[in-house]
């Protein structure tokens, strides 16, 4: 090749590259054009544009996402409870006393309603019994194996296929614009971390969640961390703002939730100086997903809906704003 | 310019760039050539070389650093206590009862020995009284203002100038090789975060430390997080391994400490599969810094020194391995 040819080749490469960029210009293909989508793009453009009065340095572009009901489905119950229920069945032979002890007795008879009659206390008992007594590594392995095959009771789809395609695009779009994306979930931190990196592109150190106490122990000269049946932190409501402070130590500039449990995270985010973005995912699509809000036992969105209206936060209607709900090919 | 000139200009740029790289080839200029330095470079090269049997993907290149005595000095006492003592003086007018109450009474008379006679309990009382009752934002502002002017009692140097230059180079070297660097400190998480980004290049979300409980509160319609006088977590000894699990959720492949308080972090790091690197900074330089180990009340290094010898961990002699201790120009 002579010099002119080298130059020509280089120029062709540059044009090809530019074409590739403009071809990939729609980072949110599953979002309908409308107010919700526009509000997202407007915010991202103004905080990333150098010289803009709303410009935010990359290190401060922290975005936090609730998980259940915001990144993946949460009906008819939080998926982690499906794990806990399956785990009760696996552990039952080691616990003959469960046959006569609620909530385990009902659960083992397949009577979910009876098991849940004990309310939150019963649920916590089930979670305690199924999420402790293991090392962190044993627990991770069990969750990894479980989630690889677990199916949704109604749709029969793999649970990790019931993530929201428009939210996956939003996560990628934010990261492509220099944001650091975090999960801030009421779910168990060690449960969600197992799949967050593969499914959402969010590494374990960017997952904040509820946790149990841990104990450092030497076993055959090797250190292990044992999961104790004692709650360490509940990452819900007030706990979401507190968890953000303890783990991130920097206030998010954007926060995404779907329920009243996320309200304090959105309030905390909104109260900082400069441009801020708060978004609620509103479950309005009974045909393609589920429709619920103010009266729901799971993912209740009542106060949050009022505050979003009062403060001008973005409220995404899954029915109207999203072209698709789940990724293709499930 | 014609095409040939453009090409010539481009080639000159490429050569200049290559020369700049090879000129900057020593990433650890303050480290003497010797076993310690060699062990670091060997480890980094083998875990970053594609195709090497010890190769570790970038996402898993987690390196954790103790702060006091590992990244900056800790004698004659942890610098955070200097902050707490200064704070007692500032707050004294609001606490007339301190005149007759230990450890405050001794402290206010300038009798440090008397104040510390109460041991850890007295210290915790001082920390509790000076680190709570504020919002997280108020506390951050106070620490920021204090550290901008605080001087070391013996050297009269700014405290942030008493960081170790060789460790700053090590942090940069690891990051340039795709590592994510974390601080795992027994010190207060909200204290260290104030200067960690500017001084060490470590953002707040990569600082793990001891913490107090927080309370979410609305004040004039604005959410605040109030620091309560109750301990939430002590990030020392067993707590270092636990803190790493809770915050990072992934085992480090390299860990750096200087005392027995770091031993569990090093054990936890060493116990993972694949290539691992553990390093102790040994304070051996009475002339340029301080010399202490097995008998010291602060930064005691006793069991750790034995275990390092038994396991073949790197033990850095500050006297022999480091050309300089502090950054130039303090």
HADDOCK unambig.tbl for C-alpha pairs under 7 A between the chains (distance, minus, plus):
assign (segid A and resid 3 and name CA) (segid B and resid 4 and name CA) 6.69 0.50 0.50
assign (segid A and resid 4 and name CA) (segid B and resid 3 and name CA) 6.74 0.50 0.50
assign (segid A and resid 204 and name CA) (segid B and resid 248 and name CA) 6.08 0.50 0.50
assign (segid A and resid 204 and name CA) (segid B and resid 249 and name CA) 5.36 0.50 0.50
assign (segid A and resid 204 and name CA) (segid B and resid 250 and name CA) 6.70 0.50 0.50
assign (segid A and resid 205 and name CA) (segid B and resid 247 and name CA) 5.91 0.50 0.50
assign (segid A and resid 205 and name CA) (segid B and resid 248 and name CA) 3.97 0.50 0.50
assign (segid A and resid 205 and name CA) (segid B and resid 249 and name CA) 5.84 0.50 0.50
assign (segid A and resid 214 and name CA) (segid B and resid 242 and name CA) 6.51 0.50 0.50
assign (segid A and resid 216 and name CA) (segid B and resid 238 and name CA) 5.72 0.50 0.50
assign (segid A and resid 216 and name CA) (segid B and resid 242 and name CA) 6.99 0.50 0.50
assign (segid A and resid 222 and name CA) (segid B and resid 271 and name CA) 6.50 0.50 0.50
assign (segid A and resid 223 and name CA) (segid B and resid 267 and name CA) 6.85 0.50 0.50
assign (segid A and resid 223 and name CA) (segid B and resid 268 and name CA) 6.00 0.50 0.50
assign (segid A and resid 223 and name CA) (segid B and resid 271 and name CA) 6.99 0.50 0.50
assign (segid A and resid 238 and name CA) (segid B and resid 216 and name CA) 5.73 0.50 0.50
assign (segid A and resid 242 and name CA) (segid B and resid 214 and name CA) 6.48 0.50 0.50
assign (segid A and resid 242 and name CA) (segid B and resid 216 and name CA) 6.99 0.50 0.50
assign (segid A and resid 247 and name CA) (segid B and resid 205 and name CA) 5.91 0.50 0.50
assign (segid A and resid 247 and name CA) (segid B and resid 247 and name CA) 6.51 0.50 0.50
assign (segid A and resid 248 and name CA) (segid B and resid 204 and name CA) 6.09 0.50 0.50
assign (segid A and resid 248 and name CA) (segid B and resid 205 and name CA) 3.98 0.50 0.50
assign (segid A and resid 249 and name CA) (segid B and resid 204 and name CA) 5.36 0.50 0.50
assign (segid A and resid 249 and name CA) (segid B and resid 205 and name CA) 5.83 0.50 0.50
assign (segid A and resid 250 and name CA) (segid B and resid 204 and name CA) 6.69 0.50 0.50
assign (segid A and resid 267 and name CA) (segid B and resid 223 and name CA) 6.84 0.50 0.50
assign (segid A and resid 268 and name CA) (segid B and resid 223 and name CA) 5.99 0.50 0.50
assign (segid A and resid 271 and name CA) (segid B and resid 222 and name CA) 6.49 0.50 0.50
assign (segid A and resid 271 and name CA) (segid B and resid 223 and name CA) 6.99 0.50 0.50
